[in-house]
Amino acid sequence: MIAYAITDPTTLNFNSLYSDLKRFDKKADMILYRDKVTLDYQENASLFLSEAKKHNFSKILLHSNYQLANKLKADGVHLTSSQFSDIKEAKDLGLFVIISTHSLEEALEAQKLGVDLVTFSPIFATPNKGEPKGVEELKRVVSKLSIGVIALGGVLSSKQIESCQKCGALGFASIRYFAS
């Protein structure tokens, strides 16, 4: 099962970048640099990629900016659910593409447009993300797609990870699971 770490300013500090990435590397197969508030995103993304490449992550992605991901030679990009129109351009650049989805219809559209993986969320309760979809809906989405589905949203425990795996999810993504 793929363990996909999503960083944010609460889990990644550039003053302790090396030790933070070392902590992520212990639990995560893939990692995403995501920071929606910094004014130094490009500079931080460059530092993040440089340091993350010294670790054992199978994929290192940037959030939403596929042009920057290409320019900085990230493995790929994680697009938001409002960026379906960017899938083709990101794929044309040779990037590995994940997109956030919140319904079966979105997941099927993403698959049709050629993404490599989708996240489906929120599976469990998570702050400010609406009503959880639950594992039964995750199972239904997984059963309808021929590409991998990453369970996202409120994944905090081994028990939750196991329930996602039993539903057929290829992996799970989380911010808080990787925080410690």
C-alpha positions as CSV (number, residue, x, y, z in Angstrom):
1,M,0.0,0.0,0.0
2,I,1.4,3.4,-1.0
3,A,1.9,5.8,1.8
4,Y,1.6,9.3,0.4
5,A,2.7,12.2,2.7
6,I,1.2,15.6,2.1
7,T,3.2,18.4,3.7
8,D,1.9,21.7,4.9
9,P,3.4,24.4,7.1
10,T,2.4,22.5,10.3
11,T,4.4,19.4,9.3
12,L,7.3,20.9,7.4
13,N,9.7,23.6,8.6
14,F,12.4,24.9,6.3
15,N,14.6,25.5,9.4
16,S,14.6,21.8,10.1
17,L,14.1,20.6,6.5
18,Y,16.6,17.7,6.7
19,S,15.2,16.2,9.9
20,D,11.6,16.8,8.8
21,L,12.2,14.9,5.5
22,K,14.0,12.2,7.4
23,R,10.9,11.8,9.6
24,F,8.7,11.6,6.5
25,D,11.0,9.1,4.8
26,K,10.5,6.6,7.7
27,K,6.7,6.3,6.8
28,A,6.1,7.6,3.3
29,D,6.7,6.2,-0.1
30,M,5.7,9.4,-2.0
31,I,5.7,13.0,-0.8
32,L,4.0,16.2,-1.9
33,Y,5.2,19.7,-1.2
34,R,2.1,21.7,-0.5
35,D,1.9,25.2,1.1
36,K,-1.0,27.4,0.2
37,V,0.2,30.5,2.2
38,T,3.9,31.1,1.6
39,L,5.0,33.8,-0.7
40,D,8.2,31.9,-1.4
41,Y,6.7,28.8,-2.9
42,Q,9.1,28.5,-5.9
43,E,12.2,29.0,-3.7
44,N,10.9,26.6,-1.1
45,A,9.9,24.1,-3.7
46,S,13.4,24.1,-5.1
47,L,14.9,23.6,-1.7
48,F,12.4,20.9,-0.9
49,L,13.1,19.0,-4.1
50,S,16.8,19.2,-3.7
51,E,16.7,17.8,-0.2
52,A,13.9,15.3,-0.8
53,K,15.9,13.7,-3.7
54,K,18.4,12.6,-1.1
55,H,15.8,10.4,0.5
56,N,14.1,7.2,-0.7
57,F,10.8,8.6,-2.0
58,S,9.5,6.9,-5.1
59,K,7.8,10.1,-6.3
60,I,8.3,13.7,-5.2
61,L,5.5,16.0,-6.3
62,L,4.6,19.7,-6.2
63,H,1.1,21.0,-5.5
64,S,-1.0,22.4,-8.3
65,N,1.7,24.2,-10.4
66,Y,2.6,21.8,-13.2
67,Q,4.8,24.3,-15.0
68,L,6.9,24.8,-11.8
69,A,7.0,21.0,-11.3
70,N,8.4,20.6,-14.8
71,K,10.9,23.5,-14.5
72,L,12.2,22.2,-11.2
73,K,12.3,18.6,-12.4
74,A,9.8,17.2,-9.8
75,D,8.5,13.7,-10.6
76,G,5.0,15.1,-10.9
77,V,2.2,17.3,-9.8
78,H,-0.9,16.9,-7.6
79,L,-3.6,18.9,-9.1
80,T,-6.6,20.3,-7.3
81,S,-10.2,19.3,-8.1
82,S,-10.6,22.5,-10.0
83,Q,-7.7,21.8,-12.4
84,F,-9.1,19.1,-14.7
85,S,-8.3,21.3,-17.6
86,D,-4.6,21.1,-16.7
87,I,-4.3,17.3,-16.9
88,K,-3.4,17.2,-20.6
89,E,-0.7,19.9,-20.3
90,A,0.9,18.3,-17.3
91,K,0.9,14.8,-19.0
92,D,2.3,16.4,-22.2
93,L,5.3,17.6,-20.1
94,G,5.9,14.0,-19.0
95,L,4.8,14.6,-15.4
96,F,3.3,11.9,-13.1
97,V,-0.2,13.4,-12.4
98,I,-2.5,12.9,-9.4
99,I,-5.7,14.9,-9.1
100,S,-8.0,15.3,-6.1
101,T,-11.5,14.0,-6.6
102,H,-14.6,14.0,-4.4
103,S,-17.1,12.0,-6.4
104,L,-17.2,8.9,-8.6
105,E,-18.0,11.2,-11.6
106,E,-14.9,13.3,-11.0
107,A,-12.7,10.1,-10.6
108,L,-14.1,8.7,-13.8
109,E,-13.5,12.0,-15.7
110,A,-9.9,12.1,-14.3
111,Q,-9.2,8.6,-15.5
112,K,-10.6,9.4,-19.0
113,L,-8.3,12.5,-19.1
114,G,-5.2,10.3,-18.4
115,V,-4.2,10.9,-14.8
116,D,-1.9,8.4,-13.2
117,L,-3.7,8.2,-9.9
118,V,-6.6,10.0,-8.1
119,T,-7.1,10.8,-4.5
120,F,-10.6,10.4,-3.3
121,S,-11.7,12.3,-0.2
122,P,-12.6,12.8,2.5
123,I,-12.9,9.2,3.6
124,F,-12.9,9.9,7.3
125,A,-13.8,13.0,9.3
126,T,-11.2,15.8,8.8
127,P,-11.3,19.5,9.7
128,N,-13.0,21.8,7.1
129,K,-13.5,19.1,4.4
130,G,-17.2,18.3,4.7
131,E,-19.0,15.1,5.4
132,P,-16.9,12.0,5.2
133,K,-17.5,9.7,2.2
134,G,-16.7,6.6,4.1
135,V,-15.1,3.3,3.2
136,E,-18.1,1.9,1.3
137,E,-18.0,4.8,-1.1
138,L,-14.3,4.4,-1.4
139,K,-14.9,0.7,-2.3
140,R,-17.4,1.7,-4.9
141,V,-15.1,4.2,-6.5
142,V,-12.2,1.8,-6.5
143,S,-14.4,-0.9,-8.2
144,K,-15.3,1.4,-11.1
145,L,-11.8,2.7,-11.9
146,S,-8.9,0.9,-13.7
147,I,-6.4,3.3,-12.2
148,G,-5.2,3.5,-8.6
149,V,-7.2,5.3,-6.0
150,I,-5.5,6.9,-3.0
151,A,-7.7,7.3,0.1
152,L,-7.4,10.8,1.5
153,G,-9.0,12.6,4.5
154,G,-8.8,11.8,8.1
155,V,-6.4,8.9,7.7
156,L,-4.7,8.8,11.1
157,S,-4.4,5.2,12.3
158,S,-3.2,1.8,11.2
159,K,-6.8,0.6,11.6
160,Q,-8.0,3.2,9.1
161,I,-5.2,2.4,6.7
162,E,-6.1,-1.3,6.8
163,S,-9.8,-0.5,6.1
164,C,-8.8,1.5,3.1
165,Q,-6.6,-1.3,1.9
166,K,-9.5,-3.8,2.3
167,C,-11.6,-1.6,0.0
168,G,-9.0,-2.0,-2.7
169,A,-7.3,1.5,-2.4
170,L,-3.8,1.5,-3.9
171,G,-2.7,3.7,-1.0
172,F,-3.5,6.4,1.4
173,A,-2.6,10.0,1.7
174,S,-2.5,12.2,4.9
175,I,-1.0,15.3,6.4
176,R,-1.5,14.5,10.1
177,Y,-0.5,10.8,10.0
178,F,3.0,11.8,9.0
179,A,3.3,14.7,11.5
180,S,5.1,12.7,14.1
